Amino acid sequence: MIKNLYFALSLCTIFSLIVIEACQPKKNTEVAEEAAAPPAPAYPALSNREISQLYANADKIDIIFYDLPISVNQEDISSVRNTVLYISPVSSVINTGCKALGRMSWMSKGVIMQEADVYCATGCTYLIFMKDNKPVAANALELAGVEFFKNILSQVEKNKQ
């Protein structure tokens, strides 16, 4: 009889532990991770038609760097068209930890056709196109564009020394 009593008490204890464990609120670590790192915004790519219009109509480009003591202005049509070729036709994944290098503006007859914030750092090589100072599209930056901006950065570093 004592064996049966121990057996019954053991079963009750095990059952109680199972019930207590089941009633505990579960910690959702996935929700905590998502809250800590909000997803990067996704923007469509600037269309091929819009890129072609830039190539055909832009006659000037201004690049204003946010943290550098320089700006770049190009009025030579071949140079302006070359900067349009820096725009990849594919969209880009946005890294929210990246900082814009500067703002690029393509103009035609004094009117801004397109503006884009330039991102050119490791893991951040893209253009975010702006309309009314709000992002509307994101395109990857072609290798030639990355090299162009890295060359400018290296020239600035040489002049600092």
ZIJOHU-V985649 format. One record per helix or strand of 3 or more residues. SS is the DSSP state (~ for helix, > for strand). FROM is the first residue (numbers start at 1). LEN is the number of residues. If there is no record, write none. Layout:
ss:from:len
SS:FROM:LEN
SS:FROM:LEN
//
This chain:
ss:from:len
~:2:22
~:29:8
~:48:10
>:60:6
>:71:4
~:77:8
>:87:5
>:102:7
>:111:11
>:124:8
>:134:8
~:143:18
//
